[in-house]
Amino acid sequence: MPPAEILYAENLALKSENGVLRDELAVLKWQIEKLRRQIFGPGRGEKLDRLQPLLKLQEVEIAPPQLTKREIVRPKYKTKADRAQPAR
């Protein structure tokens, strides 16, 4: 196991790097939010936009459609002459 001084120094370096990364993350989140507002607008025009987070949507279970047997549709001929002769 390394000496306590080395572990302490490494711990301080990692804490410093962690702080820098947290600051960078905060800046990037701010930039994303700013760009989102520029592209999509602040939502002033849509009153429902502000209320949407308050809506509690129930999970709706959507059942797959019932598969039924496919009906075969055959043409009804009155006589043999009505039938088209297949090409040979």
C-alpha positions as CSV (number, residue, x, y, z in Angstrom):
1,M,0.0,0.0,0.0
2,P,1.4,3.4,-0.9
3,P,2.3,5.9,1.9
4,A,-0.4,8.2,3.2
5,E,1.2,11.3,1.7
6,I,0.9,9.9,-1.8
7,L,-2.7,8.9,-1.3
8,Y,-3.5,12.3,0.2
9,A,-1.9,14.1,-2.7
10,E,-3.7,11.9,-5.2
11,N,-7.0,12.6,-3.4
12,L,-6.5,16.3,-3.5
13,A,-5.7,16.1,-7.3
14,L,-8.8,14.1,-7.9
15,K,-11.0,16.5,-5.9
16,S,-9.6,19.4,-7.9
17,E,-10.2,17.6,-11.2
18,N,-13.7,16.7,-10.0
19,G,-14.5,20.4,-9.2
20,V,-13.2,21.5,-12.6
21,L,-15.4,18.9,-14.3
22,R,-18.4,19.9,-12.3
23,D,-17.9,23.5,-13.4
24,E,-17.5,22.5,-17.0
25,L,-20.7,20.4,-16.8
26,A,-22.7,23.3,-15.4
27,V,-21.5,25.6,-18.2
28,L,-22.4,23.0,-20.9
29,K,-25.8,22.5,-19.4
30,W,-26.4,26.2,-19.4
31,Q,-25.3,26.4,-23.0
32,I,-27.6,23.6,-24.0
33,E,-30.5,25.3,-22.3
34,K,-29.7,28.6,-24.0
35,L,-29.5,27.0,-27.4
36,R,-32.8,25.0,-26.8
37,R,-34.5,28.3,-26.0
38,Q,-33.1,30.0,-29.1
39,I,-34.3,27.1,-31.3
40,F,-37.6,26.2,-29.8
41,G,-38.5,29.5,-28.0
42,P,-39.2,30.0,-24.3
43,G,-42.7,28.5,-24.5
44,R,-44.5,31.8,-24.0
45,G,-46.9,31.2,-26.9
46,E,-48.1,27.8,-25.7
47,K,-49.8,28.0,-22.3
48,L,-50.1,24.2,-22.1
49,D,-46.3,24.0,-22.3
50,R,-45.9,25.3,-18.7
51,L,-48.7,23.0,-17.5
52,Q,-47.4,19.8,-19.1
53,P,-45.1,18.8,-16.3
54,L,-48.0,19.0,-13.9
55,L,-50.0,16.5,-15.8
56,K,-49.9,13.1,-14.3
57,L,-50.3,10.7,-17.2
58,Q,-51.4,7.3,-16.4
59,E,-49.6,4.5,-18.1
60,V,-51.9,3.3,-20.8
61,E,-51.5,-0.3,-21.8
62,I,-51.9,-0.6,-25.5
63,A,-53.0,-4.0,-26.5
64,P,-51.7,-5.4,-29.8
65,P,-54.4,-5.6,-32.5
66,Q,-56.2,-8.9,-32.6
67,L,-55.0,-10.9,-35.5
68,T,-57.8,-12.6,-37.4
69,K,-57.7,-15.2,-40.1
70,R,-57.3,-13.5,-43.4
71,E,-60.2,-14.1,-45.7
72,I,-59.5,-15.4,-49.1
73,V,-61.4,-13.5,-51.7
74,R,-62.0,-15.5,-54.9
75,P,-63.5,-14.0,-58.0
76,K,-66.9,-15.4,-58.8
77,Y,-67.3,-16.4,-62.4
78,K,-70.6,-17.2,-64.0
79,T,-69.2,-19.4,-66.7
80,K,-65.9,-20.9,-67.8
81,A,-65.8,-18.4,-70.6
82,D,-65.6,-15.5,-68.1
83,R,-62.4,-16.8,-66.7
84,A,-59.2,-15.5,-68.3
85,Q,-57.1,-18.2,-69.8
86,P,-53.6,-18.2,-68.4
87,A,-50.7,-17.6,-70.8
88,R,-48.8,-20.7,-71.6
